[in-house]
Amino acid sequence: MPRINPLEKYSYLIGSTINKWTVLELSHDRRNCDAVCMCECGTIKNVNVYNLINNKTKDCGCGRKKMLR
């Protein structure tokens, strides 16, 4: 059975917004598939796609910073 390229499998995420993240592009290595995402506050970070899809990451930490003020 042929392996599915993770970039093709998750290509539907590009341009979508999940929680406070907007997916800009995808990248992967042998183990992980990451999404380059921009938070609503403007921070750009690599986010693991599994964590993104399963709501294990909500933002870059800006929500916590606001709560602590």
mmCIF file of the N, C-alpha and C atoms, coordinates in Angstrom:
data_MODEL
# 
_entry.id   MODEL 
# 
loop_
_atom_site.group_PDB 
_atom_site.id 
_atom_site.type_symbol 
_atom_site.label_atom_id 
_atom_site.label_alt_id 
_atom_site.label_comp_id 
_atom_site.label_asym_id 
_atom_site.label_entity_id 
_atom_site.label_seq_id 
_atom_site.pdbx_PDB_ins_code 
_atom_site.Cartn_x 
_atom_site.Cartn_y 
_atom_site.Cartn_z 
_atom_site.occupancy 
_atom_site.B_iso_or_equiv 
_atom_site.pdbx_formal_charge 
_atom_site.auth_seq_id 
_atom_site.auth_comp_id 
_atom_site.auth_asym_id 
_atom_site.auth_atom_id 
_atom_site.pdbx_PDB_model_num 
ATOM 1   N N  . MET A 1 1  ? 0.849  -1.177 0.000  1.00 0.00 ? 1  MET A N  1 
ATOM 2   C CA . MET A 1 1  ? 0.000  0.000  0.000  1.00 0.00 ? 1  MET A CA 1 
ATOM 3   C C  . MET A 1 1  ? 0.896  1.242  0.000  1.00 0.00 ? 1  MET A C  1 
ATOM 4   N N  . PRO A 1 2  ? 0.673  2.171  -0.915 1.00 0.00 ? 2  PRO A N  1 
ATOM 5   C CA . PRO A 1 2  ? 1.531  3.362  -0.991 1.00 0.00 ? 2  PRO A CA 1 
ATOM 6   C C  . PRO A 1 2  ? 1.289  4.311  0.181  1.00 0.00 ? 2  PRO A C  1 
ATOM 7   N N  . ARG A 1 3  ? 2.370  4.948  0.603  1.00 0.00 ? 3  ARG A N  1 
ATOM 8   C CA . ARG A 1 3  ? 2.271  5.918  1.689  1.00 0.00 ? 3  ARG A CA 1 
ATOM 9   C C  . ARG A 1 3  ? 1.710  7.231  1.155  1.00 0.00 ? 3  ARG A C  1 
ATOM 10  N N  . ILE A 1 4  ? 0.931  7.895  1.975  1.00 0.00 ? 4  ILE A N  1 
ATOM 11  C CA . ILE A 1 4  ? 0.351  9.178  1.603  1.00 0.00 ? 4  ILE A CA 1 
ATOM 12  C C  . ILE A 1 4  ? 1.305  10.279 2.032  1.00 0.00 ? 4  ILE A C  1 
ATOM 13  N N  . ASN A 1 5  ? 1.594  11.180 1.131  1.00 0.00 ? 5  ASN A N  1 
ATOM 14  C CA . ASN A 1 5  ? 2.446  12.318 1.446  1.00 0.00 ? 5  ASN A CA 1 
ATOM 15  C C  . ASN A 1 5  ? 1.704  13.229 2.430  1.00 0.00 ? 5  ASN A C  1 
ATOM 16  N N  . PRO A 1 6  ? 2.301  13.513 3.611  1.00 0.00 ? 6  PRO A N  1 
ATOM 17  C CA . PRO A 1 6  ? 1.613  14.346 4.601  1.00 0.00 ? 6  PRO A CA 1 
ATOM 18  C C  . PRO A 1 6  ? 1.263  15.736 4.084  1.00 0.00 ? 6  PRO A C  1 
ATOM 19  N N  . LEU A 1 7  ? 2.066  16.266 3.174  1.00 0.00 ? 7  LEU A N  1 
ATOM 20  C CA . LEU A 1 7  ? 1.762  17.586 2.639  1.00 0.00 ? 7  LEU A CA 1 
ATOM 21  C C  . LEU A 1 7  ? 0.488  17.563 1.809  1.00 0.00 ? 7  LEU A C  1 
ATOM 22  N N  . GLU A 1 8  ? 0.246  16.465 1.117  1.00 0.00 ? 8  GLU A N  1 
ATOM 23  C CA . GLU A 1 8  ? -1.000 16.329 0.355  1.00 0.00 ? 8  GLU A CA 1 
ATOM 24  C C  . GLU A 1 8  ? -2.176 16.038 1.282  1.00 0.00 ? 8  GLU A C  1 
ATOM 25  N N  . LYS A 1 9  ? -1.917 15.229 2.307  1.00 0.00 ? 9  LYS A N  1 
ATOM 26  C CA . LYS A 1 9  ? -2.977 14.832 3.236  1.00 0.00 ? 9  LYS A CA 1 
ATOM 27  C C  . LYS A 1 9  ? -3.563 16.031 3.981  1.00 0.00 ? 9  LYS A C  1 
ATOM 28  N N  . TYR A 1 10 ? -2.702 16.976 4.365  1.00 0.00 ? 10 TYR A N  1 
ATOM 29  C CA . TYR A 1 10 ? -3.156 18.120 5.152  1.00 0.00 ? 10 TYR A CA 1 
ATOM 30  C C  . TYR A 1 10 ? -3.202 19.426 4.360  1.00 0.00 ? 10 TYR A C  1 
ATOM 31  N N  . SER A 1 11 ? -3.148 19.350 3.051  1.00 0.00 ? 11 SER A N  1 
ATOM 32  C CA . SER A 1 11 ? -3.129 20.561 2.235  1.00 0.00 ? 11 SER A CA 1 
ATOM 33  C C  . SER A 1 11 ? -4.412 21.388 2.386  1.00 0.00 ? 11 SER A C  1 
ATOM 34  N N  . TYR A 1 12 ? -5.499 20.755 2.803  1.00 0.00 ? 12 TYR A N  1 
ATOM 35  C CA . TYR A 1 12 ? -6.753 21.484 2.998  1.00 0.00 ? 12 TYR A CA 1 
ATOM 36  C C  . TYR A 1 12 ? -6.657 22.513 4.126  1.00 0.00 ? 12 TYR A C  1 
ATOM 37  N N  . LEU A 1 13 ? -5.649 22.392 4.989  1.00 0.00 ? 13 LEU A N  1 
ATOM 38  C CA . LEU A 1 13 ? -5.500 23.314 6.117  1.00 0.00 ? 13 LEU A CA 1 
ATOM 39  C C  . LEU A 1 13 ? -4.964 24.681 5.703  1.00 0.00 ? 13 LEU A C  1 
ATOM 40  N N  . ILE A 1 14 ? -4.251 24.742 4.584  1.00 0.00 ? 14 ILE A N  1 
ATOM 41  C CA . ILE A 1 14 ? -3.615 25.997 4.173  1.00 0.00 ? 14 ILE A CA 1 
ATOM 42  C C  . ILE A 1 14 ? -4.673 27.070 3.940  1.00 0.00 ? 14 ILE A C  1 
ATOM 43  N N  . GLY A 1 15 ? -4.507 28.188 4.623  1.00 0.00 ? 15 GLY A N  1 
ATOM 44  C CA . GLY A 1 15 ? -5.445 29.299 4.515  1.00 0.00 ? 15 GLY A CA 1 
ATOM 45  C C  . GLY A 1 15 ? -6.566 29.257 5.538  1.00 0.00 ? 15 GLY A C  1 
ATOM 46  N N  . SER A 1 16 ? -6.718 28.136 6.224  1.00 0.00 ? 16 SER A N  1 
ATOM 47  C CA . SER A 1 16 ? -7.811 28.041 7.198  1.00 0.00 ? 16 SER A CA 1 
ATOM 48  C C  . SER A 1 16 ? -7.374 28.584 8.561  1.00 0.00 ? 16 SER A C  1 
ATOM 49  N N  . THR A 1 17 ? -8.345 28.934 9.375  1.00 0.00 ? 17 THR A N  1 
ATOM 50  C CA . THR A 1 17 ? -8.099 29.445 10.718 1.00 0.00 ? 17 THR A CA 1 
ATOM 51  C C  . THR A 1 17 ? -8.627 28.429 11.719 1.00 0.00 ? 17 THR A C  1 
ATOM 52  N N  . ILE A 1 18 ? -7.755 28.021 12.632 1.00 0.00 ? 18 ILE A N  1 
ATOM 53  C CA . ILE A 1 18 ? -8.115 27.075 13.686 1.00 0.00 ? 18 ILE A CA 1 
ATOM 54  C C  . ILE A 1 18 ? -7.756 27.737 15.001 1.00 0.00 ? 18 ILE A C  1 
ATOM 55  N N  . ASN A 1 19 ? -8.751 27.920 15.861 1.00 0.00 ? 19 ASN A N  1 
ATOM 56  C CA . ASN A 1 19 ? -8.597 28.691 17.089 1.00 0.00 ? 19 ASN A CA 1 
ATOM 57  C C  . ASN A 1 19 ? -8.068 30.067 16.718 1.00 0.00 ? 19 ASN A C  1 
ATOM 58  N N  . LYS A 1 20 ? -6.896 30.462 17.191 1.00 0.00 ? 20 LYS A N  1 
ATOM 59  C CA . LYS A 1 20 ? -6.347 31.775 16.823 1.00 0.00 ? 20 LYS A CA 1 
ATOM 60  C C  . LYS A 1 20 ? -5.256 31.672 15.760 1.00 0.00 ? 20 LYS A C  1 
ATOM 61  N N  . TRP A 1 21 ? -5.001 30.463 15.257 1.00 0.00 ? 21 TRP A N  1 
ATOM 62  C CA . TRP A 1 21 ? -3.954 30.235 14.262 1.00 0.00 ? 21 TRP A CA 1 
ATOM 63  C C  . TRP A 1 21 ? -4.504 30.293 12.847 1.00 0.00 ? 21 TRP A C  1 
ATOM 64  N N  . THR A 1 22 ? -3.764 30.924 11.942 1.00 0.00 ? 22 THR A N  1 
ATOM 65  C CA . THR A 1 22 ? -4.039 30.870 10.511 1.00 0.00 ? 22 THR A CA 1 
ATOM 66  C C  . THR A 1 22 ? -2.883 30.124 9.862  1.00 0.00 ? 22 THR A C  1 
ATOM 67  N N  . VAL A 1 23 ? -3.175 29.054 9.143  1.00 0.00 ? 23 VAL A N  1 
ATOM 68  C CA . VAL A 1 23 ? -2.147 28.208 8.534  1.00 0.00 ? 23 VAL A CA 1 
ATOM 69  C C  . VAL A 1 23 ? -1.646 28.869 7.257  1.00 0.00 ? 23 VAL A C  1 
ATOM 70  N N  . LEU A 1 24 ? -0.325 29.109 7.195  1.00 0.00 ? 24 LEU A N  1 
ATOM 71  C CA . LEU A 1 24 ? 0.286  29.743 6.029  1.00 0.00 ? 24 LEU A CA 1 
ATOM 72  C C  . LEU A 1 24 ? 0.863  28.722 5.061  1.00 0.00 ? 24 LEU A C  1 
ATOM 73  N N  . GLU A 1 25 ? 1.564  27.706 5.583  1.00 0.00 ? 25 GLU A N  1 
ATOM 74  C CA . GLU A 1 25 ? 2.147  26.665 4.734  1.00 0.00 ? 25 GLU A CA 1 
ATOM 75  C C  . GLU A 1 25 ? 2.440  25.442 5.580  1.00 0.00 ? 25 GLU A C  1 
ATOM 76  N N  . LEU A 1 26 ? 2.773  24.340 4.915  1.00 0.00 ? 26 LEU A N  1 
ATOM 77  C CA . LEU A 1 26 ? 3.085  23.090 5.595  1.00 0.00 ? 26 LEU A CA 1 
ATOM 78  C C  . LEU A 1 26 ? 4.516  22.677 5.315  1.00 0.00 ? 26 LEU A C  1 
ATOM 79  N N  . SER A 1 27 ? 5.119  21.984 6.271  1.00 0.00 ? 27 SER A N  1 
ATOM 80  C CA . SER A 1 27 ? 6.445  21.410 6.082  1.00 0.00 ? 27 SER A CA 1 
ATOM 81  C C  . SER A 1 27 ? 6.496  20.108 6.861  1.00 0.00 ? 27 SER A C  1 
ATOM 82  N N  . HIS A 1 28 ? 7.384  19.207 6.458  1.00 0.00 ? 28 HIS A N  1 
ATOM 83  C CA . HIS A 1 28 ? 7.506  17.964 7.220  1.00 0.00 ? 28 HIS A CA 1 
ATOM 84  C C  . HIS A 1 28 ? 8.906  17.404 7.084  1.00 0.00 ? 28 HIS A C  1 
ATOM 85  N N  . ASP A 1 29 ? 9.286  16.629 8.097  1.00 0.00 ? 29 ASP A N  1 
ATOM 86  C CA . ASP A 1 29 ? 10.524 15.872 8.040  1.00 0.00 ? 29 ASP A CA 1 
ATOM 87  C C  . ASP A 1 29 ? 10.139 14.401 8.172  1.00 0.00 ? 29 ASP A C  1 
ATOM 88  N N  . ARG A 1 30 ? 11.038 13.569 8.569  1.00 0.00 ? 30 ARG A N  1 
ATOM 89  C CA . ARG A 1 30 ? 10.727 12.138 8.630  1.00 0.00 ? 30 ARG A CA 1 
ATOM 90  C C  . ARG A 1 30 ? 9.663  11.795 9.672  1.00 0.00 ? 30 ARG A C  1 
ATOM 91  N N  . ARG A 1 31 ? 9.583  12.578 10.728 1.00 0.00 ? 31 ARG A N  1 
ATOM 92  C CA . ARG A 1 31 ? 8.695  12.216 11.833 1.00 0.00 ? 31 ARG A CA 1 
ATOM 93  C C  . ARG A 1 31 ? 7.452  13.080 11.940 1.00 0.00 ? 31 ARG A C  1 
ATOM 94  N N  . ASN A 1 32 ? 7.589  14.355 11.740 1.00 0.00 ? 32 ASN A N  1 
ATOM 95  C CA . ASN A 1 32 ? 6.494  15.274 12.037 1.00 0.00 ? 32 ASN A CA 1 
ATOM 96  C C  . ASN A 1 32 ? 6.055  16.063 10.813 1.00 0.00 ? 32 ASN A C  1 
ATOM 97  N N  . CYS A 1 33 ? 4.798  16.431 10.835 1.00 0.00 ? 33 CYS A N  1 
ATOM 98  C CA . CYS A 1 33 ? 4.274  17.367 9.852  1.00 0.00 ? 33 CYS A CA 1 
ATOM 99  C C  . CYS A 1 33 ? 3.924  18.632 10.617 1.00 0.00 ? 33 CYS A C  1 
ATOM 100 N N  . ASP A 1 34 ? 4.539  19.736 10.247 1.00 0.00 ? 34 ASP A N  1 
ATOM 101 C CA . ASP A 1 34 ? 4.324  21.003 10.930 1.00 0.00 ? 34 ASP A CA 1 
ATOM 102 C C  . ASP A 1 34 ? 3.630  21.989 10.005 1.00 0.00 ? 34 ASP A C  1 
ATOM 103 N N  . ALA A 1 35 ? 2.925  22.908 10.616 1.00 0.00 ? 35 ALA A N  1 
ATOM 104 C CA . ALA A 1 35 ? 2.284  23.990 9.885  1.00 0.00 ? 35 ALA A CA 1 
ATOM 105 C C  . ALA A 1 35 ? 2.926  25.294 10.330 1.00 0.00 ? 35 ALA A C  1 
ATOM 106 N N  . VAL A 1 36 ? 3.293  26.119 9.376  1.00 0.00 ? 36 VAL A N  1 
ATOM 107 C CA . VAL A 1 36 ? 3.759  27.462 9.694  1.00 0.00 ? 36 VAL A CA 1 
ATOM 108 C C  . VAL A 1 36 ? 2.501  28.300 9.850  1.00 0.00 ? 36 VAL A C  1 
ATOM 109 N N  . CYS A 1 37 ? 2.287  28.802 11.069 1.00 0.00 ? 37 CYS A N  1 
ATOM 110 C CA . CYS A 1 37 ? 1.035  29.481 11.391 1.00 0.00 ? 37 CYS A CA 1 
ATOM 111 C C  . CYS A 1 37 ? 1.299  30.890 11.902 1.00 0.00 ? 37 CYS A C  1 
ATOM 112 N N  . MET A 1 38 ? 0.307  31.755 11.689 1.00 0.00 ? 38 MET A N  1 
ATOM 113 C CA . MET A 1 38 ? 0.352  33.098 12.235 1.00 0.00 ? 38 MET A CA 1 
ATOM 114 C C  . MET A 1 38 ? -0.795 33.245 13.225 1.00 0.00 ? 38 MET A C  1 
ATOM 115 N N  . CYS A 1 39 ? -0.439 33.685 14.432 1.00 0.00 ? 39 CYS A N  1 
ATOM 116 C CA . CYS A 1 39 ? -1.441 33.912 15.470 1.00 0.00 ? 39 CYS A CA 1 
ATOM 117 C C  . CYS A 1 39 ? -2.157 35.235 15.191 1.00 0.00 ? 39 CYS A C  1 
ATOM 118 N N  . GLU A 1 40 ? -3.298 35.429 15.827 1.00 0.00 ? 40 GLU A N  1 
ATOM 119 C CA . GLU A 1 40 ? -4.042 36.685 15.663 1.00 0.00 ? 40 GLU A CA 1 
ATOM 120 C C  . GLU A 1 40 ? -3.218 37.892 16.083 1.00 0.00 ? 40 GLU A C  1 
ATOM 121 N N  . CYS A 1 41 ? -2.281 37.698 17.032 1.00 0.00 ? 41 CYS A N  1 
ATOM 122 C CA . CYS A 1 41 ? -1.462 38.818 17.512 1.00 0.00 ? 41 CYS A CA 1 
ATOM 123 C C  . CYS A 1 41 ? -0.313 39.138 16.560 1.00 0.00 ? 41 CYS A C  1 
ATOM 124 N N  . GLY A 1 42 ? -0.076 38.277 15.535 1.00 0.00 ? 42 GLY A N  1 
ATOM 125 C CA . GLY A 1 42 ? 0.954  38.535 14.539 1.00 0.00 ? 42 GLY A CA 1 
ATOM 126 C C  . GLY A 1 42 ? 2.185  37.655 14.657 1.00 0.00 ? 42 GLY A C  1 
ATOM 127 N N  . THR A 1 43 ? 2.282  36.839 15.696 1.00 0.00 ? 43 THR A N  1 
ATOM 128 C CA . THR A 1 43 ? 3.417  35.950 15.893 1.00 0.00 ? 43 THR A CA 1 
ATOM 129 C C  . THR A 1 43 ? 3.345  34.788 14.912 1.00 0.00 ? 43 THR A C  1 
ATOM 130 N N  . ILE A 1 44 ? 4.487  34.450 14.304 1.00 0.00 ? 44 ILE A N  1 
ATOM 131 C CA . ILE A 1 44 ? 4.562  33.327 13.371 1.00 0.00 ? 44 ILE A CA 1 
ATOM 132 C C  . ILE A 1 44 ? 5.372  32.215 14.022 1.00 0.00 ? 44 ILE A C  1 
ATOM 133 N N  . LYS A 1 45 ? 4.793  31.001 14.059 1.00 0.00 ? 45 LYS A N  1 
ATOM 134 C CA . LYS A 1 45 ? 5.446  29.851 14.678 1.00 0.00 ? 45 LYS A CA 1 
ATOM 135 C C  . LYS A 1 45 ? 5.147  28.587 13.900 1.00 0.00 ? 45 LYS A C  1 
ATOM 136 N N  . ASN A 1 46 ? 6.011  27.581 14.077 1.00 0.00 ? 46 ASN A N  1 
ATOM 137 C CA . ASN A 1 46 ? 5.731  26.246 13.568 1.00 0.00 ? 46 ASN A CA 1 
ATOM 138 C C  . ASN A 1 46 ? 4.895  25.513 14.598 1.00 0.00 ? 46 ASN A C  1 
ATOM 139 N N  . VAL A 1 47 ? 3.798  24.921 14.150 1.00 0.00 ? 47 VAL A N  1 
ATOM 140 C CA . VAL A 1 47 ? 2.891  24.212 15.038 1.00 0.00 ? 47 VAL A CA 1 
ATOM 141 C C  . VAL A 1 47 ? 2.705  22.801 14.488 1.00 0.00 ? 47 VAL A C  1 
ATOM 142 N N  . ASN A 1 48 ? 2.785  21.806 15.351 1.00 0.00 ? 48 ASN A N  1 
ATOM 143 C CA . ASN A 1 48 ? 2.564  20.435 14.950 1.00 0.00 ? 48 ASN A CA 1 
ATOM 144 C C  . ASN A 1 48 ? 1.128  20.281 14.464 1.00 0.00 ? 48 ASN A C  1 
ATOM 145 N N  . VAL A 1 49 ? 0.940  19.672 13.296 1.00 0.00 ? 49 VAL A N  1 
ATOM 146 C CA . VAL A 1 49 ? -0.388 19.553 12.692 1.00 0.00 ? 49 VAL A CA 1 
ATOM 147 C C  . VAL A 1 49 ? -1.325 18.731 13.571 1.00 0.00 ? 49 VAL A C  1 
ATOM 148 N N  . TYR A 1 50 ? -0.806 17.662 14.176 1.00 0.00 ? 50 TYR A N  1 
ATOM 149 C CA . TYR A 1 50 ? -1.640 16.845 15.057 1.00 0.00 ? 50 TYR A CA 1 
ATOM 150 C C  . TYR A 1 50 ? -2.196 17.697 16.203 1.00 0.00 ? 50 TYR A C  1 
ATOM 151 N N  . ASN A 1 51 ? -1.337 18.492 16.824 1.00 0.00 ? 51 ASN A N  1 
ATOM 152 C CA . ASN A 1 51 ? -1.782 19.355 17.921 1.00 0.00 ? 51 ASN A CA 1 
ATOM 153 C C  . ASN A 1 51 ? -2.773 20.410 17.440 1.00 0.00 ? 51 ASN A C  1 
ATOM 154 N N  . LEU A 1 52 ? -2.568 20.900 16.240 1.00 0.00 ? 52 LEU A N  1 
ATOM 155 C CA . LEU A 1 52 ? -3.453 21.918 15.677 1.00 0.00 ? 52 LEU A CA 1 
ATOM 156 C C  . LEU A 1 52 ? -4.857 21.356 15.422 1.00 0.00 ? 52 LEU A C  1 
ATOM 157 N N  . ILE A 1 53 ? -4.917 20.200 14.797 1.00 0.00 ? 53 ILE A N  1 
ATOM 158 C CA . ILE A 1 53 ? -6.199 19.585 14.449 1.00 0.00 ? 53 ILE A CA 1 
ATOM 159 C C  . ILE A 1 53 ? -6.970 19.157 15.702 1.00 0.00 ? 53 ILE A C  1 
ATOM 160 N N  . ASN A 1 54 ? -6.264 18.673 16.712 1.00 0.00 ? 54 ASN A N  1 
ATOM 161 C CA . ASN A 1 54 ? -6.909 18.153 17.919 1.00 0.00 ? 54 ASN A CA 1 
ATOM 162 C C  . ASN A 1 54 ? -7.038 19.185 19.033 1.00 0.00 ? 54 ASN A C  1 
ATOM 163 N N  . ASN A 1 55 ? -6.915 20.465 18.680 1.00 0.00 ? 55 ASN A N  1 
ATOM 164 C CA . ASN A 1 55 ? -7.112 21.585 19.614 1.00 0.00 ? 55 ASN A CA 1 
ATOM 165 C C  . ASN A 1 55 ? -6.216 21.522 20.842 1.00 0.00 ? 55 ASN A C  1 
ATOM 166 N N  . LYS A 1 56 ? -4.998 21.013 20.686 1.00 0.00 ? 56 LYS A N  1 
ATOM 167 C CA . LYS A 1 56 ? -4.057 20.988 21.794 1.00 0.00 ? 56 LYS A CA 1 
ATOM 168 C C  . LYS A 1 56 ? -3.244 22.273 21.867 1.00 0.00 ? 56 LYS A C  1 
ATOM 169 N N  . THR A 1 57 ? -3.335 23.087 20.842 1.00 0.00 ? 57 THR A N  1 
ATOM 170 C CA . THR A 1 57 ? -2.729 24.411 20.854 1.00 0.00 ? 57 THR A CA 1 
ATOM 171 C C  . THR A 1 57 ? -3.787 25.416 20.411 1.00 0.00 ? 57 THR A C  1 
ATOM 172 N N  . LYS A 1 58 ? -3.917 26.467 21.154 1.00 0.00 ? 58 LYS A N  1 
ATOM 173 C CA . LYS A 1 58 ? -4.968 27.455 20.868 1.00 0.00 ? 58 LYS A CA 1 
ATOM 174 C C  . LYS A 1 58 ? -4.387 28.766 20.336 1.00 0.00 ? 58 LYS A C  1 
ATOM 175 N N  . ASP A 1 59 ? -3.209 29.153 20.851 1.00 0.00 ? 59 ASP A N  1 
ATOM 176 C CA . ASP A 1 59 ? -2.568 30.388 20.428 1.00 0.00 ? 59 ASP A CA 1 
ATOM 177 C C  . ASP A 1 59 ? -1.079 30.313 20.769 1.00 0.00 ? 59 ASP A C  1 
ATOM 178 N N  . CYS A 1 60 ? -0.359 31.391 20.547 1.00 0.00 ? 60 CYS A N  1 
ATOM 179 C CA . CYS A 1 60 ? 1.083  31.409 20.772 1.00 0.00 ? 60 CYS A CA 1 
ATOM 180 C C  . CYS A 1 60 ? 1.459  31.665 22.229 1.00 0.00 ? 60 CYS A C  1 
ATOM 181 N N  . GLY A 1 61 ? 0.479  31.887 23.061 1.00 0.00 ? 61 GLY A N  1 
ATOM 182 C CA . GLY A 1 61 ? 0.727  32.250 24.455 1.00 0.00 ? 61 GLY A CA 1 
ATOM 183 C C  . GLY A 1 61 ? 0.210  33.643 24.748 1.00 0.00 ? 61 GLY A C  1 
ATOM 184 N N  . CYS A 1 62 ? -0.284 34.306 23.741 1.00 0.00 ? 62 CYS A N  1 
ATOM 185 C CA . CYS A 1 62 ? -0.778 35.678 23.934 1.00 0.00 ? 62 CYS A CA 1 
ATOM 186 C C  . CYS A 1 62 ? -2.027 35.696 24.815 1.00 0.00 ? 62 CYS A C  1 
ATOM 187 N N  . GLY A 1 63 ? -2.825 34.626 24.781 1.00 0.00 ? 63 GLY A N  1 
ATOM 188 C CA . GLY A 1 63 ? -4.013 34.543 25.631 1.00 0.00 ? 63 GLY A CA 1 
ATOM 189 C C  . GLY A 1 63 ? -3.643 34.465 27.089 1.00 0.00 ? 63 GLY A C  1 
ATOM 190 N N  . ARG A 1 64 ? -2.601 33.725 27.385 1.00 0.00 ? 64 ARG A N  1 
ATOM 191 C CA . ARG A 1 64 ? -2.136 33.615 28.771 1.00 0.00 ? 64 ARG A CA 1 
ATOM 192 C C  . ARG A 1 64 ? -1.558 34.936 29.262 1.00 0.00 ? 64 ARG A C  1 
ATOM 193 N N  . LYS A 1 65 ? -0.851 35.614 28.377 1.00 0.00 ? 65 LYS A N  1 
ATOM 194 C CA . LYS A 1 65 ? -0.267 36.914 28.755 1.00 0.00 ? 65 LYS A CA 1 
ATOM 195 C C  . LYS A 1 65 ? -1.363 37.917 29.114 1.00 0.00 ? 65 LYS A C  1 
ATOM 196 N N  . LYS A 1 66 ? -2.477 37.887 28.345 1.00 0.00 ? 66 LYS A N  1 
ATOM 197 C CA . LYS A 1 66 ? -3.585 38.795 28.613 1.00 0.00 ? 66 LYS A CA 1 
ATOM 198 C C  . LYS A 1 66 ? -4.260 38.470 29.948 1.00 0.00 ? 66 LYS A C  1 
ATOM 199 N N  . MET A 1 67 ? -4.353 37.169 30.258 1.00 0.00 ? 67 MET A N  1 
ATOM 200 C CA . MET A 1 67 ? -4.999 36.766 31.504 1.00 0.00 ? 67 MET A CA 1 
ATOM 201 C C  . MET A 1 67 ? -4.177 37.172 32.724 1.00 0.00 ? 67 MET A C  1 
ATOM 202 N N  . LEU A 1 68 ? -2.855 37.195 32.584 1.00 0.00 ? 68 LEU A N  1 
ATOM 203 C CA . LEU A 1 68 ? -1.990 37.520 33.709 1.00 0.00 ? 68 LEU A CA 1 
ATOM 204 C C  . LEU A 1 68 ? -1.912 39.009 33.995 1.00 0.00 ? 68 LEU A C  1 
ATOM 205 N N  . ARG A 1 69 ? -2.370 39.816 33.076 1.00 0.00 ? 69 ARG A N  1 
ATOM 206 C CA . ARG A 1 69 ? -2.318 41.274 33.285 1.00 0.00 ? 69 ARG A CA 1 
ATOM 207 C C  . ARG A 1 69 ? -3.318 41.730 34.278 1.00 0.00 ? 69 ARG A C  1 
# 
